[in-house]
Amino acid sequence: MLNDKLDLYLKEGYYPFHMPGSKRSELLRSDLPYRRDLTEIYGFDNLNDPEDIFVEMEEKLARIYGVKKAIISTNGSTSGILSTIRALCRNNKNILIQRSSHKSVYNACELNSLSVSYINIVTDEQLAIKDIDYENLEEKLKEKNYQALVLTSPSYEGYLLDLKRIYKICRKNRTKLILDMAHGSHLPLTSLYDNSFDVAITSFHKNLSALTPSAAVIINDMEYFDEIKRNMAIFQTSSPSYVILQSIDEMIGRFESFENLYKDLENNIDDLYKLKLDHLELVDNPSKDRTKILISTKNTNISGSDLERLLREDKIEIEMAYPDYALLISTIFDTKEGFDRLKKSLRRIDGLLEEKNKSYSLDLQVPQKKFEIFEAINYKKKNIKLENSLGHIAGEFVYAYPPGSPIIAPGEIIDAEILSTFHYMLDNNIHLNIKDEYISVIIDK
């Protein structure tokens, strides 16, 4: 498709008196794709108003994911989430979201002046987000007429929700289900994929081969297709990256071959999970995507950050560290050599450790809300020390990144549990967007 057409075009010798400014120059680095960088020239379609190549690519994506329509994004899942929430919540401003939603979901709530309620989350022994409270979901949907429910599946750590059950509950209560599936682009290669949703957003670069930040909105409910498409043209750049689009094109073209690569990955994963360790634990669960390698340090004398440092000594870079675990992401492009290096490193580290019981637990309940996010953002604020913030109203989001899920949102009251969470994460070297232990709070009116 796109790549084949560009190959032929480059052979024809057209001179580029158009953008981009690099002009396919040989003066620039040869290991960067300057020669394949272009814009919406004649015959190469327009992503924000597709009629040719990109229509075909989107149709193939829709078939891969078993949905009615797909819309490509070169601005990541973030553009898709912003566009979808804006499209669905134009008239009914009530939205219900999973508390652990990505910050882009919260940004959409702010931008669209939405009234936000939350679904309680359930964590595993390592405090990784595992599930939602289904009883809480049913209660919330009965209480109020929500336009949409926004959930994340799989979670950052790889846990999957029971989408069939949730979708049935949503349809019963006339609420649209929006799924943040950013970390599940590879699921059609597995037995775990479930397309029980109205709209989902997924990122190809996280688990497949397309370049960062390639993504797509995949749609079952055609009532909102035109409006989502219109909003994508608003939130997505008017100069989408043709280099990224070429990587998506290659991913689509090779997708059938990915099934064999996934079988190889499964073999490597099975071998890894058989690893015998005395202290560290490879967390396994029937409702978890095993390619997300969650290594628990809960019953050891180190933290997840310590494990990250020790793995880096063996030249292994990981995705994320939290107080009681480290997260590693594997994909179909990992090698047996890479897995062998990981097993060797884990055996070495495990031999250095001692058993230690950790009694600390976090309260991840939703804080009391005083103002909606869009209201709180507009109030005057000041920065105060964390130690003096008890009882104040948060003036900004505070989140750990990755994964980018808020611990507190603007308009929520800072209570003792929230302060305890802040200190626990800071003490365990988890990066929060708090500088010098100062936090923004709303000035009393």
N, C-alpha and C positions, 0 to 999 in steps of 0.2 A: 504494500500500500504506500504509505508515506515515504519510507526509506527507498523502495524501489524507484519511485518517481523522482526522488531527489538524486539518486545515483545517475539516472539518465540525464537529468537536467545539468548536473555538474560536468558531464562529459561534453555537453553541447557548447560550452564556452561563453555563456552570457556574462557580460561585465556588469557588476552590481552598483549602479548609480542609485542606490536606495539604502535604507537601513538594513542591518546594523552597521555601525561605524567601523567595525573591525575589517570589513571588506574582504574577508577570507585571505588576509594578508599572510605571506610566508615570513614576515618579520616577527610574527608573534609565536608564542610557544606551540610546538607541534603536538604536545600531549594534551592540549585543550582543544575542544571541538569548534574552533573558529570557522573552518571550512564548511561546516554543516549548519552554521547558525544563519537563519534567514528570517524573513517576515512574510506578511500576507501578500506575496507577489502573485502575478497571474498564474492560475492553475493550481495554487497550493491552499485553497480554501481559507476559511476564517472560523476559528474555534468558537467565537462568541455568536456566530450566525452561520453554522455549518450547512453546506449543501452537497458536499462531494466526499472527499477523503475522510473527514472526521465523522460524517454520518455513518459511513461504513465501519469505522473503528468502534463507534459507540454501539452500533448494532451487534457487533461481535462480542463486545463486553457484556451487553445485556444477555446474550446467549450463555456466556461463561457463568454468569451469576444467577441465571434462571429468573430474570426479572423482565418487565415490559420495556423499560427504557434505561439508558445510562447517559450521563453527562460528564464529560472529561473535565478535570481540573488540573491546571499546572500551578495552582496556588495552594496545593495541599488540601487536606480534609477541612481545614479551617474555613476556606471559602465555601465549601459545600455545606458545612454546618450553619454558617451565617445565612446563606441563601435559603436553605430549607426551613429554618425556624422563622425567618421573615416571611416566607411565602405562606406557610401554614397558619401563622398567628396574626394575620392582618386584622381580622375582625374580633376574634375571641382572644383576649390578652392573658388568659389564665394558662399557665404551663406548669407541668409537674416534671421534675428532673431528678435523676439519681444524684445524691449528694456528692459522689465522687466524679461527677462529670468534668470533662476537660474545660480549661478556662475559656475556650472559644464558645462553649455553650453559654457560660455566664456572660461573656461579652455580647452574645446575641440577645440575651435577656435584657441587658442594659440598653443596647442600641434600639430595641423595639419597645421599650417601656413596659415590659411584661411583669405581671404579678406572679411571683415564683413560689412554689411549694416543693418540698423535698421528700424523696423516698429514702427510708433508712437502709443502710447497707449492712451486710454481714461479712465479718472477716474470719480468716483462718487463724491458726495458732501463732503464726508469724505476723499477724495484723495486716496481711495482704488482703485486698478486697476480693471476696469470694462470691458473693451473691447479694440479692436484695431481700427485703422482708416482704413476702408475698401477701401476708395478711394486712400489713401496713399499706401496700399498694391498693388492695381492694377497698379498704376503708377510705383512703384518700379519694379514689375515683367516685365513690358514692357521695362524698361530702360536697363536691363542687363540679361544675361543668368545665372540665379542662379541654382545651383544644388539642393539646399534644402531650405525650409522655416521651421524655428523652432518656434513653438508657445506653450503657456502654457494654458491649459484648463482642469479642472477648475483652476482659479487663487487661490492664497493662501487664499483669502477672500471668494472664492466660486463662483465667476462669471464664466459663461460658454460662450464660443465663438460660433458663428454660423458656425460649422464645415462643414456642407453640402455646404454652400456658399463658404467658403474658399477652400475646396477641389476641387470644380468645377473650381475656378479661377486658382488654382495650375495646374490642369490637362490641362487647356487651354494653360498655359504658360510652360508646360513641366518641372515643378518644383516639387520635391518630398516634401510631407508634413510630417514632424517629429513632433509628439505631446508629450510634457511633460505633462503627465497625472498623475504625482506623487500623487496628492491629489484627484484623482478620482477613486481609486481602487474599491470603493463601488458602482459606478454608474450603473453597470448591475442590481443592486437591485431596481433601480429607473426607472422612465420614462424619465430621462435626458440623458441616455447614447446614444452616437452617435459614431459609429466606422468608420467615414469618415476620414481616414488617411492612409498613407502608412506604417508608423511605429509609435508606441506609446510606452512610457515607464511609468510604474505605480508602486507605492510602496504599498504593502499590509499592512505594519505596520501602515500607517498613518490613515487609515479609517476602516480596517478590523482587523482580529485577529492574523495574523502571527507576529512573533517577529521581532524587529528592527535588521538589516535593510533589510528585505525581500522585493523582488521586481521582476519584469519581464519585458522583452521586448516582445511586442505583434505585430505581423507582418501580414500585408495584401499583401505587394509587395514582392513576393517570389524571385524576381531578386536579392535581397540583403540578403536573409536569410543566405546563407553559409558564406558570408563575415562578417555579424554581429556576427554569432556564433563563427567564428574564432577570432574575436576581443574580444568577451566576455571572451575567454580563456586567452587573453592577459591582460585585465584590471581586471579580477576577480581573486582572490587568488586561487592558486592551492590546497589550503586546505579549501574548502568551509565548512561552519559550518553545521554539521549534526543536531545540535539542532534547528537551524533556518529552515532547510529543513523539519524537523519533524513538525514544527509549520505550514509550508506551506501545508504539507500533510493533517494535521488536518483541516485547513481552507478549502481546496478543498473538503474534505469528508463531511464537515458540511454545504457547501454553500447553499444547498436547504433549510435547516432550517433557514438560515439567512433571507429569505424572510419574515417569520413571525416576526422575531426580528425587521426587518425594519418597519413593520406595527406598532409595539409598539413604535418605535422611532418616526414615523410620528405623532402618537397621542400625545406624549410628546412634540414634536416640535410645533404642532398646538396649544397646550395649552399654551406653553411659549410665542408664538407670539401674543396671545390674551391679554397678560399682559398689564395693563393700567399704564403707567408711565407719569409723568408730564414733566420730563426734559430729561432723557435718551431716546434713540430711538433704537428699534430693527429693523435693516435695512432689509427690505423684497423687493424682486424683482423677476419678472417672470423668468428672465434668471440667477437666483442665486440658488445654492445648499443651501437649508435652514439649513442643518446640520452644516454648517459653521455659527456660531452665531456671527454676526457683530453688536456690540453695539456702537452707535454713542454718543460721548460727545460734538459734535460740538457746540450746542447751550446751553452749560452749563458752569459753572465756574470751571470745572476740565478738565484735559487732559486724554487721554487713559491710560497713566502711573499712574495717580492718581486713576483711576477706578481700575486698576490692584491691586494697594496697598490696596484699600478699600475692594475689593473682597477677598484678601488674609487675611484680618482681620477676615473674616468669614470662613477661611480655604478652600477657593476655589482658585485653581491654574489655570491660563489661558494660552493660547498658545502664544499670542503676544499682545503688546500694541504699538500704534502709536499715534501721536499727537492728532488726533480727533476721535480715536476709539480704542476699544479693541476687540480681536478676540478669540472666544472660539470654540473648536472643539467638536462636539458630534458624537457618533457612536452608532451602534446597541447594544453595550454592556453598555451603560449608563443606569442608573436605574431611576425609577420615584422618588425615594428618592433624587437622585442627582439633578434632575430638580426642585424638590420642594425646596431644599436648595438654588439653584440659584435664583428662583423667590423671595424667602424670602429676600435674600441678596440684590437683585436689588431694591426691594421695600424700604428697609431700606436706601440704598445709595441714591436713588432718592429723598427721603424725606429730605436729608441733602443739596440738591443742589439748586442753583439759576440759573436763566436764564442769559445768557451772549452771546452777538453777537461777533463772531470772524471773523475779516475781512481778516486775512492773508491767502494767497494762495501760492502754490508752482508752479514753472515753471519746468515741468518734460520733457522738450524738450531735444533732444540729443545734447550734446556739439559738437563743431567743432573738427573733427579728423585730427591730424597731421601725425600720424603714425598708422600702423596696430598694433594690440595687440602683435603679435609675434615679431615685430620689436622693439617696445618700451621696451619690457621686457629685451632685450639684451643691451640697452644703460646704460651708467653709470648714477647713481642717487645720490641725496643727500636729506636729510630731512630738511625742512624749516617750519617755523611757518605758520599756515593757513593765518594769516593776511598779510603775505608777498608773498602769492602764486598766486595772481592774474596775469594772463597772462602766467604762467608757464605751462609746459606740464606734466600731471600726469604720475608718474612712477610706480604706482600700482593701483589696484582696491580699491575703497572705497565703502563700502556697509553697509547697515543696516542688522543685522542678529538677529532674522529671519526677512524676508524670504530668504535673501542671494542674492538679486538683486542689481547690481552695480548702484551707483549714478554717478560714473565716472569710465572710463576704462583707462588702460595704453595707452598713445598716444593721449589722448584728452586734449584740452586746458581748463584750469580752468578759467571760466569767473565769472562775478558778480553774475549771477543766481545760479551757482553751489555753490559758497561761501555762498550765502544766504541760500541755502538748508542745507548745512553742519551746519551752526550756528543754524538754526531753529530746526533741529533734536537733536543737542547736548543740546540746551536749554530746549528741551522737554524730556530729559532723554532717547532718543533713542540711542541704542548702535551702534556706528560706530567703524570700525577698525582703528581709529585714536587715537594715544596715546599722551596725553599732548598737543593736538592741533597742532601736527606736521604732515606733509604730505610729501610723497616721490615725488620728481619731477626729470625730466630728466635734466642732466647737458648739457648746450648748447655745441654743437660740435665745 
